[in-house]
Amino acid sequence: MTTLSHEPSPALERPNLSLRPVLGEVAASLAIGVMWLAVLLDAVFGPNILTSNGAGTNTSSVPSAVPIALFAFLATWVLARYAFRRDPGR
């Protein structure tokens, strides 16, 4: 006569670690969102960059969000490239 052993109870099994590979992507997504939120807040509440020549007769104004958006774009590009890559050895 053959007997079958019972499977281990679910309480004693190791926890499912399937979310671990996704945590890096979630952190990268949050970082990108915070960068662009900073650009938005600077565009709404930030000052302008004012330039003038020596005599003060020729002045120009650029919103400070423009250079910040440029750097946020570059940072988003780099972060997304390395955080969302699909390498089998990762």
Sequence and secondary structure as in RCSB ss.txt:
>XXXX:A:sequence
MTTLSHEPSPALERPNLSLRPVLGEVAASLAIGVMWLAVLLDAVFGPNILTSNGAGTNTSSVPSAVPIALFAFLA
TWVLARYAFRRDPGR
>XXXX:A:secstr
         GGGS    TTHHHHHHHHHHHHHHHHHHHHHHHHHH  EEEEE TTSSSEEEEETHHHHHHHHHHH
HHHHHHHHS   TT 
